[in-house]
Amino acid sequence: MDPGVLTRPQPGAGPSVRRASPVRQEQKSRQHHSSGSLKTCGQWQKMLVSPMAERNKELILEVLADYVDNTSQAFGLELASGTGQHVVHFAQALPNVTWQPSEISPSAHESISAYIRATKVQNVKKPLAIDVSQPWDQWAGLSQGCCNVIVIINLLHFLAQGLEGLFQGVGQLLKPGGVCLIYGPFAINGIISPECNVELEEKLQERNPAWGLRDVEELRQLATPNALRLERMVEMPEYTKCLIFRRRELEMA
C-alpha cells in the first residue's frame, strides 16, 4: 500500500491515480497530496484522484451491497471520505441510500464536491467537517441513531488518538441492526503479514510512532461496550480486509 500519494489528473483525462489515505495528522496525513484539476462542463474543478481507490471501490461495494436493503430508503455516513471517489461510486450503485461524506481538510471537501458535480449524483449530501478524534457529539451535529450504515476506509492505521471515541461514535450513530464497514490492512492476534504489510507498519511507525496496523481483536474489544459486534471479516485483495460490525438490536423489556 502507498499511504498518501496522489497524481495530478490532466484536463479532460480520466482518473489516473495514486492513493490518498485518511486525513489530519491522523486524518490530515492523507492530504499530503497535490490537488489536480479536471475540466467538466467547461469549468475547472479540483478533483483529487487515487489509483488505490479506483482499484478497491468496486470490491468494497460488492461487500457493502450485501448489507444494504435496496427496497427501502437508508442513510449512510462515510468517515474520512478522502478524495470522494468511494462515496460517489457507492451512491451510483445504491441509489436508495442518501450518503453523507465527511472530511477535515478543505482540499478534500473541494474534491468531494467536484466529484458530486461531475457525476451528477443526487443522493450525496454536501461534505461535513468531522474530526473523528473529537467526541461523537461534536461530529457536525449528527443525531443519535441516524445511520443505517457507516463506512470507514483506510483510516484506522493513521489514527494517533481517538480510536476508542471513534467506536463510541459509531455505536451512537448507528440504528439498531445497522452496520459499520471498516476497510484496511489489519493485524491478526498480534501478527502482521505478509511482508508488504510489515513494511507498511514500519513506514507508518517511522512517520508517527502512534500510527500502525490495528489488531482485529483490539477493535472487537472496543466494539463490544458500544453495542457493536464483529459479525464478519472478509479477506480482500492486496492483503486488506473488510470488517463488518453490527449494532445490536434494542433488547425488549
C-alpha positions in Angstrom: 0.0 0.0 0.0 1.1 3.5 -0.7 -0.2 5.8 2.0 -0.7 9.4 0.9 0.4 9.9 -2.7 -1.8 11.3 -5.4 -1.2 12.1 -9.0 -2.5 15.2 -10.7 -5.0 14.5 -13.4 -4.7 16.2 -16.7 -7.5 18.3 -18.2 -10.0 16.1 -20.0 -8.3 12.9 -18.7 -9.9 10.2 -16.7 -8.7 9.4 -13.2 -5.1 8.1 -13.4 -4.3 7.9 -9.8 -2.3 7.3 -6.7 -3.8 6.6 -3.3 -4.6 9.2 -0.7 -5.0 7.6 2.7 -7.2 9.2 5.5 -6.9 12.9 6.7 -5.5 15.1 9.5 -2.2 14.2 11.1 -4.4 11.4 11.9 -6.9 12.4 9.2 -4.7 15.2 7.7 -1.9 12.9 6.8 -3.9 11.7 3.8 -3.9 15.3 2.5 -0.1 15.5 1.8 -1.1 15.2 -1.8 -1.4 17.6 -4.6 -4.8 18.6 -5.8 -5.5 18.2 -9.5 -7.8 19.8 -12.0 -10.3 18.3 -14.4 -12.3 20.2 -16.9 -16.0 19.3 -16.6 -18.8 21.1 -18.4 -16.5 24.0 -19.2 -15.5 24.5 -15.5 -12.2 23.7 -13.8 -12.8 21.5 -10.7 -10.4 20.4 -8.1 -10.6 16.6 -8.1 -8.1 14.6 -6.2 -7.7 11.1 -7.7 -6.3 7.9 -6.2 -5.4 4.7 -8.1 -5.9 2.6 -4.9 -9.5 4.0 -4.6 -10.1 3.1 -8.3 -8.8 -0.4 -7.6 -10.8 -1.1 -4.4 -14.0 0.9 -4.8 -15.9 -1.9 -6.7 -14.5 -4.6 -4.4 -15.7 -2.8 -1.3 -19.0 -2.1 -2.9 -19.6 -5.8 -3.5 -19.2 -6.4 0.2 -21.2 -3.3 1.2 -24.1 -4.2 -1.1 -24.8 -7.4 0.9 -25.7 -5.2 3.9 -27.9 -2.6 2.2 -31.6 -3.3 1.8 -32.4 -1.9 -1.6 -36.1 -2.0 -1.0 -36.1 0.9 1.5 -34.5 4.3 1.9 -31.4 4.5 4.1 -28.8 6.9 5.3 -25.1 6.2 5.0 -22.2 8.1 6.6 -18.6 7.9 5.3 -16.0 9.0 7.8 -12.8 10.4 6.3 -14.0 10.3 2.7 -10.7 11.4 1.2 -11.0 12.2 -2.5 -14.7 11.4 -2.8 -14.2 8.6 -5.3 -15.7 6.0 -3.0 -18.8 7.8 -1.9 -20.0 8.7 -5.4 -19.3 5.2 -6.6 -21.4 3.8 -3.8 -24.1 6.4 -4.4 -24.4 5.4 -8.1 -24.7 1.8 -7.3 -27.0 2.2 -4.2 -29.5 4.9 -5.2 -31.8 4.2 -2.3 -29.1 5.3 0.2 -28.5 9.0 0.9 -24.8 9.4 1.5 -23.1 11.9 3.9 -19.4 12.3 3.1 -17.1 13.9 5.7 -13.6 15.2 5.9 -11.5 17.6 8.0 -9.4 19.0 5.1 -10.8 21.9 2.9 -9.0 20.5 -0.2 -10.8 17.2 0.3 -14.1 19.0 0.6 -13.4 20.6 -2.7 -12.6 17.3 -4.3 -15.6 15.5 -2.9 -17.9 18.4 -4.1 -16.2 18.2 -7.5 -17.0 14.5 -7.8 -20.6 15.1 -6.8 -20.9 17.7 -9.5 -19.1 15.7 -12.2 -21.1 12.5 -11.6 -24.4 14.4 -11.1 -25.3 12.1 -8.2 -28.5 13.3 -6.4 -28.1 11.2 -3.3 -24.8 12.6 -1.9 -25.0 15.5 0.5 -22.5 18.3 0.9 -19.4 17.1 2.8 -19.3 17.8 6.6 -16.2 18.8 8.5 -15.8 15.9 11.0 -12.7 15.4 13.2 -13.0 11.8 14.4 -10.6 12.4 17.2 -13.2 14.6 18.8 -16.3 13.2 20.8 -19.1 12.0 18.6 -21.5 14.7 19.7 -19.2 17.2 18.0 -19.4 15.4 14.7 -21.2 18.2 12.8 -24.5 17.8 14.7 -25.3 14.3 13.5 -28.1 12.8 15.6 -28.0 9.6 17.6 -29.3 6.6 15.7 -29.3 8.5 12.3 -27.3 6.0 10.3 -28.2 2.7 8.7 -24.6 2.2 7.5 -21.2 3.8 8.3 -18.2 3.2 6.0 -14.6 3.8 7.1 -11.8 3.2 4.5 -8.1 3.2 5.2 -8.3 5.4 8.3 -7.6 3.4 11.5 -3.9 2.9 10.9 -3.5 6.7 10.7 -5.2 7.4 13.9 -2.8 8.5 16.6 -5.6 9.1 19.1 -9.4 8.8 19.3 -9.9 5.2 18.3 -12.0 4.4 21.4 -14.0 7.6 20.7 -14.5 6.5 17.1 -16.2 3.3 18.2 -18.3 5.2 20.7 -19.4 7.4 17.8 -20.2 4.5 15.5 -22.2 2.9 18.3 -24.2 6.1 19.0 -24.9 7.0 15.3 -25.9 3.6 14.0 -29.5 2.5 14.2 -30.1 -0.9 16.0 -29.3 -3.5 13.3 -27.2 -1.0 11.3 -23.7 -2.0 10.1 -20.3 -0.4 10.0 -17.9 -1.5 7.3 -14.2 -0.8 8.1 -11.7 -1.5 5.3 -7.9 -1.6 5.5 -4.9 -3.6 6.5 -5.0 -5.2 9.9 -3.0 -7.4 12.3 -4.5 -10.7 13.5 -3.7 -11.9 17.0 -0.6 -9.6 17.2 0.7 -10.9 13.8 1.2 -8.7 10.8 1.6 -10.4 7.4 2.7 -10.7 4.7 5.9 -8.8 4.3 4.4 -5.9 2.4 2.2 -5.1 5.5 5.2 -5.5 7.8 7.0 -2.9 5.6 3.9 -0.6 5.7 3.8 -0.9 9.5 7.5 0.1 9.7 6.9 3.1 7.4 3.9 4.3 9.5 5.9 4.0 12.7 8.7 6.0 11.2 6.4 8.8 10.4 4.5 8.6 13.7 5.1 6.0 16.5 1.4 6.2 17.4 0.3 5.0 13.9 0.2 1.4 12.8 -2.0 -1.5 11.8 -4.7 -2.2 14.3 -5.3 -5.7 15.6 -8.7 -7.1 14.9 -9.0 -8.3 18.4 -8.4 -4.8 19.8 -11.1 -3.5 17.6 -13.5 -6.2 18.6 -12.9 -5.3 22.3 -13.5 -1.6 21.6 -16.7 -2.5 19.8 -18.3 -4.7 22.5 -19.1 -1.9 25.1 -20.5 0.2 22.3 -23.2 -2.3 21.4 -21.3 -3.5 18.3 -20.3 -7.0 17.4 -17.8 -8.1 14.8 -20.1 -10.1 12.5 -17.8 -10.9 9.6 -14.3 -10.5 8.3 -13.9 -10.6 4.6 -10.5 -11.2 3.0 -9.8 -8.6 0.3 -7.1 -8.2 -2.4 -3.8 -6.5 -1.6 -3.7 -8.1 1.9 -6.6 -6.0 3.2 -9.8 -6.9 4.9 -13.4 -5.6 5.3 -14.6 -5.9 8.9 -18.4 -5.8 9.4 -19.6 -4.6 12.8 -23.3 -4.7 13.5 -25.2 -2.6 16.0 -27.1 -4.8 18.4 -30.9 -4.6 18.3 -32.6 -3.0 21.2 -33.4 -5.5 23.9 -37.1 -5.9 24.8 -38.0 -5.4 28.4 
